[in-house]
Amino acid sequence: MSRVSEETARRVSVLAGQAGYLIATAARAPSVHNTQPWRFRVGKYAIELYADPARKLQMDPVGREMLISCGAALFGLRLAIRSLCYQPMIDLLPDPKRLRLLAIARLGAAQPMTARERQLLEALPHRHTHRGPWDPGPLPAGLAAGIQHDALAEGAELVIIDRALSCHRLADIIAAAGRRQDLDPVAREEVLRWTRGAPDLAYDGVPAHAFHAQAAAQVEVTLRQLPGLAAPRQPPPRCWSHPVMAGPTGCEPGRRCTGCWPTPPAHGCSRACTPSR
């Protein structure tokens, strides 16, 4: 058997034995309303990532937020492959005739995981849905610059909105969009569909513990109380109120935004990433 054949056989064996771990790691990605609008198919040589239109929001007619969510899952899959000490080989949108097929991931050359990549992997368990208040104080020193660095490493630019006038303008836009959705019966029904009550053990949707009883407003952005949900009483995690914006639309921005995971947990706080409409 040639060296190339031995390497191929080894990768086939690794993929077969670690497919469950790879998909489970990818599925920890954030997604709009925690809809998890993706599917994976495991082949002999690769894992295919598909969009799942059945989980696409009605308020997302062109699938923009679905694609961003799938991009985040792709980042997790990439990171999981790195944890096995292989370089990920990603083929984006490989077949124009199969638009739901977003990416094919293969195991590339063997290469040890870096310390930074390990930090990314360790940040995965900290990811969770947060719909509660933010701490009003300043961000820890170096946090904003660290997140910007993470974004640049993924080929994106992250802009921090920290001037009062810009924050208020952004708050007005968010508030207006919220009011429109509150008056839209389709949007309200969809929010209820993906909101879980305290006894619900569903693996998808926004869980009850993501909401907090003491929901404060930040820079005049009202945290919306979803209908039919009794908020639990646990104290909120540390989430700072500085809004940020990043990137264009599509699968790639979802991957790039998710690349900003490791820095906030290292400073003892959380990062909220909400796709804009």
C-alpha positions in Angstrom: 0.0 0.0 0.0 1.4 3.4 -1.0 1.8 6.3 1.5 -1.1 8.2 -0.1 -3.3 5.1 0.2 -2.4 4.7 3.8 -3.2 8.4 4.5 -6.6 8.1 2.7 -7.4 4.9 4.7 -6.5 6.6 7.9 -8.7 9.6 7.2 -11.6 7.3 6.2 -11.2 5.5 9.5 -11.0 8.7 11.5 -14.1 10.1 9.8 -16.1 7.0 10.4 -15.1 6.8 14.0 -15.5 10.5 14.9 -18.5 11.5 12.7 -20.8 11.7 15.7 -18.4 13.9 17.6 -17.8 16.2 14.6 -21.6 16.7 14.0 -22.3 17.2 17.7 -19.6 19.9 17.9 -20.9 21.6 14.8 -24.5 21.5 16.2 -23.5 23.6 19.2 -23.5 26.6 16.9 -25.9 29.6 17.5 -28.9 29.9 15.2 -31.8 32.2 14.9 -34.4 31.3 17.6 -32.2 28.2 18.1 -34.0 26.7 15.1 -30.9 24.7 14.2 -31.8 24.8 10.4 -29.2 22.4 9.2 -28.7 18.8 8.3 -25.5 16.7 8.0 -24.8 13.7 5.7 -21.8 11.6 6.5 -20.1 9.9 3.5 -17.0 7.8 3.3 -14.7 10.7 2.6 -16.6 13.8 3.7 -19.4 15.4 5.7 -22.0 17.4 3.8 -23.8 20.4 5.3 -27.3 21.1 4.1 -29.8 23.9 4.8 -33.1 22.6 6.2 -35.9 24.7 4.8 -38.4 23.0 7.1 -36.7 24.9 10.0 -36.6 28.3 8.1 -38.6 31.1 9.7 -41.5 32.4 7.8 -40.2 35.9 8.6 -37.0 34.9 6.8 -38.4 34.4 3.3 -35.1 34.4 1.4 -33.3 32.3 4.0 -30.8 34.9 5.0 -30.8 34.1 8.7 -31.0 30.3 7.9 -27.7 30.7 5.9 -26.0 32.7 8.7 -27.0 30.0 11.2 -25.6 27.3 8.9 -22.4 29.2 8.5 -22.0 29.1 12.3 -22.4 25.3 12.2 -19.8 25.1 9.5 -17.3 27.0 11.7 -18.0 24.5 14.5 -17.4 21.6 12.1 -14.2 23.1 10.9 -13.0 23.6 14.5 -14.0 20.0 15.4 -11.8 18.7 12.5 -8.9 20.8 13.8 -9.4 19.2 17.2 -8.6 15.8 15.5 -5.3 17.4 14.3 -6.3 17.6 10.7 -6.7 20.7 8.5 -10.3 21.1 7.3 -10.8 21.2 3.5 -14.1 23.1 2.9 -15.8 23.3 -0.5 -18.5 26.0 -0.3 -21.7 25.7 -2.5 -20.1 22.8 -4.5 -23.1 22.0 -6.7 -25.2 24.7 -8.3 -27.9 22.1 -9.0 -28.3 21.3 -5.3 -28.8 24.7 -3.6 -29.5 23.2 -0.2 -26.0 21.7 -0.2 -24.0 24.5 1.4 -20.6 22.9 2.0 -18.6 19.7 1.9 -16.0 19.2 4.6 -13.0 16.8 4.3 -10.0 15.9 6.4 -6.9 17.5 5.0 -3.3 17.4 5.9 -2.4 16.3 9.5 -1.4 19.2 11.6 -1.5 19.7 15.4 -4.1 22.0 16.9 -2.8 25.5 17.9 -3.3 27.0 21.4 -5.7 29.6 19.9 -7.8 26.9 18.2 -7.9 25.0 21.5 -9.2 28.1 23.2 -11.9 28.3 20.6 -12.9 24.7 21.3 -13.0 25.2 25.0 -15.3 28.2 24.5 -17.9 26.0 22.8 -19.6 24.8 26.1 -20.1 28.5 27.1 -22.4 29.2 24.1 -26.0 29.6 25.1 -29.1 31.6 24.2 -29.4 34.8 26.3 -32.5 37.0 26.2 -31.9 38.8 29.5 -30.4 42.1 30.6 -26.8 43.3 30.2 -24.4 44.8 32.7 -24.3 48.6 32.2 -20.6 49.0 33.1 -17.6 49.3 30.7 -16.2 46.3 28.8 -13.1 44.7 30.4 -9.9 46.1 29.1 -8.8 44.6 25.8 -12.0 42.7 25.1 -13.2 44.8 22.2 -9.8 44.7 20.5 -9.6 41.0 21.0 -13.0 40.4 19.4 -12.0 42.6 16.5 -8.9 40.6 16.1 -10.9 37.4 16.0 -13.1 38.8 13.3 -10.2 39.9 11.2 -8.7 36.4 11.5 -11.9 35.1 9.8 -11.8 37.6 7.0 -14.4 39.9 8.5 -14.5 43.4 9.9 -16.3 44.0 13.3 -17.4 47.6 13.9 -18.1 48.7 17.5 -20.9 51.2 17.9 -20.0 53.1 21.0 -21.0 56.7 20.4 -24.2 57.8 22.1 -25.9 59.2 18.9 -25.1 56.1 16.9 -26.3 53.8 19.7 -29.6 55.7 19.9 -30.1 55.6 16.2 -29.5 51.8 16.3 -31.9 51.5 19.2 -34.6 53.4 17.2 -34.2 51.0 14.3 -34.3 47.9 16.6 -37.4 49.3 18.4 -39.2 50.0 15.2 -38.5 46.5 13.9 -39.7 45.1 17.2 -43.0 47.0 17.0 -43.6 45.8 13.5 -43.0 42.2 14.5 -45.2 42.6 17.6 -48.1 43.7 15.4 -47.5 40.9 12.9 -49.6 37.8 13.7 -47.3 35.5 11.7 -44.3 36.8 13.6 -46.0 36.4 16.9 -47.1 32.8 16.1 -43.5 32.0 15.0 -42.0 33.4 18.2 -44.4 31.2 20.2 -43.5 28.2 18.1 -39.8 28.5 19.0 -40.2 29.6 22.6 -40.0 26.8 25.2 -41.7 26.8 28.6 -39.9 25.7 31.8 -41.0 22.0 31.7 -40.1 21.7 28.0 -37.0 19.5 27.4 -36.9 20.1 23.6 -33.3 20.4 22.2 -34.3 23.3 19.9 -36.0 26.6 20.4 -35.3 29.3 23.0 -35.3 27.7 26.4 -37.1 29.2 29.4 -33.8 29.8 31.3 -32.7 32.2 28.5 -35.1 34.7 29.9 -34.7 36.6 33.1 -37.2 38.2 35.4 -35.3 41.5 35.8 -35.0 42.6 32.2 -33.5 46.0 32.0 -33.3 48.4 29.0 -30.0 49.3 27.6 -29.4 52.5 25.5 -33.2 52.6 25.2 -33.4 49.1 23.6 -36.3 47.4 25.2 -35.9 43.7 25.9 -39.1 42.1 24.6 -41.1 39.9 26.9 -42.4 37.0 24.8 -46.0 36.1 25.3 -46.9 32.9 27.2 -43.6 32.6 28.9 -43.0 32.8 32.7 -39.4 34.0 33.2 -37.3 32.2 35.8 -35.6 34.0 38.7 -32.0 33.2 38.3 -29.6 36.2 38.0 -28.5 37.2 34.6 -25.0 36.3 33.3 -22.5 39.0 32.6 -23.4 40.5 29.2 -22.2 44.0 28.4 -24.4 46.4 26.6 -22.1 47.6 23.9 -23.7 46.6 20.6 -21.6 45.5 17.7 -22.2 44.9 14.0 -20.4 42.7 11.6 -20.3 41.5 8.0 -22.6 41.0 5.0 -25.1 38.2 4.6 -24.8 34.5 3.8 -23.2 31.3 5.0 -19.7 32.9 5.3 -20.6 35.7 7.7 -22.2 33.1 10.0 -18.9 31.3 10.1 -16.9 34.5 10.6 -19.1 35.8 13.4 -18.9 32.5 15.2 -15.1 32.9 15.1 -15.4 35.6 17.7 -16.3 33.0 20.4 -13.2 32.7 22.6 -12.4 36.2 23.8 -15.5 37.1 25.8 -15.5 33.9 28.0 -11.8 34.5 28.7 -12.9 37.9 30.3 -15.7 36.3 32.3 -18.5 37.6 30.1 -20.8 36.6 27.3 -21.3 37.7 23.7 -24.7 38.1 22.1 -24.8 37.6 18.3 -28.2 38.4 16.7 -28.6 38.5 13.0 -30.2 41.8 11.8 -33.2 41.9 9.5 
